[in-house]
Amino acid sequence: MKAALLLPVLVFGCGELDPDVGERLAERCLDEDSDPAADVSFERDLLPLFEATPGCRCHLSTSPEPVGVSLTGLDMATRESLLRGGSISRSDIVVPGSPCRSILYLKTGGNPPFGSRMPFDGPPLLSSSQRQMIADWIAEGAPP
C-alpha cells in the first residue's frame, strides 16, 4: 500500500524528489557549429586567444616558460602540433567535427573528463563565447 502512494511522487517528479536539471542542460555538449555563417580559423582566432590567455601560454612552445609542453607534450603553438596531441592524449585532443569528444574543448568546461579544468591557473577561465569559438572551430573540422 505504501509503494502505491509513493509511485506518483517517483513517476511524476512531485516534491523533494525532483531532479535538478537546470544547470546540466546548460552544459550539454552538441557536435554542431553554433554559427555556420561565421568561419573560425586556428591562425586568426584560436592562436591569438591562446597567446592572450595566461593559463594557455604554458602549452605554447613559443612562450618563455612552456611548462605545459614540458609536462604533457601538448604544444598548442601550431594547428599541426595541437592536432598531434600530447604524450598523454594523442588522438583525442582535437577530434575534427566533434567538440564533444575533443579534450581541448572538454577540459575548459566545469566538469572535465579527467584532471583539472584549464586553464590550470584560472580564474580567469575561458568565457562561454571563447569556449563556443573553440567548439565551433572543432565542429567545422579544425581548419587552419
N, C-alpha and C positions, 0 to 999 in steps of 0.2 A: 504494500500500500504506500509506503514512504517513497519508494522508487517512482511510482506513478505520479506523485506530487512533485518530485524533482525534475521529471522529464521535461516539462515546459521550460523550466529555467535553463536546462542544459541545451535543449534544442533551439529555443528561440532567443537565447542570449540575454535574458532579463536579469536585472540585478547585478550583484557583485561579480558575476562570472563573465561579464562582457570582455571580449579580448581588446587589448589596447593596440589598434592597428593604424592609428593616425600617422605617427612618425615613420613607421615601417613603410607605408605606402609612398611616403615622400622620398625614401631612399631606394626605391625599387629601380633596378637597372634595366635599361632597354637597349637592345642592339640596333639602334637606328639613329640616323642623323637628325638632330633637332631642327636644323635649318638647311635643307638640301640646296637652297639657292646660294648659300654662303660657303665657299670652299675654305678649308683650314689647311695651312701649309706648315710643315715642320720648320723650315728655314724662316719664314715670315712671322709665324705665330708662336709655335712652341719653344723654339730655342731662345727667343727673347724672354719668354716667361721663365724658363729655367734659369737663365742668366740673371734675371732681376729678383728671383726669389732666393733669399739666403740659404734656406734649407735644401734647395735643389742643387746649388753650386757644388756641393760635396760630391755629386755624381757627374761633374764635368771635368774631364781630363785637362781642360784648358784653364781651370781655376788654380789659384795659388796653393790651395790645400784640398786636393781631391780625395778626402778621407773615404767617401763612399765608394769611389772607384777602387781604392786600395783594399777595402774590406770585402766588397761584394763582386768586384769586377764589372759592375754596371756603369757604363760610360754613356751619358746622355748628350755628349757634345756634338754628335752627328746622328743623323737618321739611321745610317748603317750600323753604327755601334749600338744604338738603342735597340734596333730590331734584333741584333745578335744576342742581346741579353747579357746577364752577368754569370758569375760562376755558380750561383745557386739556382736561379730560374732562367733558363736559356730561351726556350721557345715560347714561353707564355708571358713574357714581359709585355709584348705587344702582339696580339692576335688580330691581324688586319681584318676588319669587318665586324669584330666582336669586342666592344669595350667591356662587356660583362665577363669575359674570360681573360681580360688583359690585366696583369698585375699592376702595370703603370697606373691605370685608372682606379682599380680597386684599392690600392694602398693609400690613395689620397682621400678616401671616404672615412666615415666614422667607425666602420667595423671592418678593418682589413682582414683578409682571409688568414693571414699569419703575421707575426711580428708587429712592429709599431706602425702607427699612421705616419705618413710622410706629408710634408717634410718633417723630419725627425725633431728638429729644434723648434717647431712651431708651438704655439701660435706666434706669428700669424700663420694660418694654414691657407690652402688654396680656397678661393671663393667658389661659390656654386657656379658662377659663369666661367671661371677658369677651368674647373673640373669638367664642365659641359664642353668647353673647347677641346679638351683632351679626348673626351668621349666621341665628339663629332669627328675629330681627326682620325681616330681609330675606326669608327663606323664607315668613314669614307675610304678606307683601305690603307691608311697611313701613308699618304702621298708625300713626296719631297716638298 
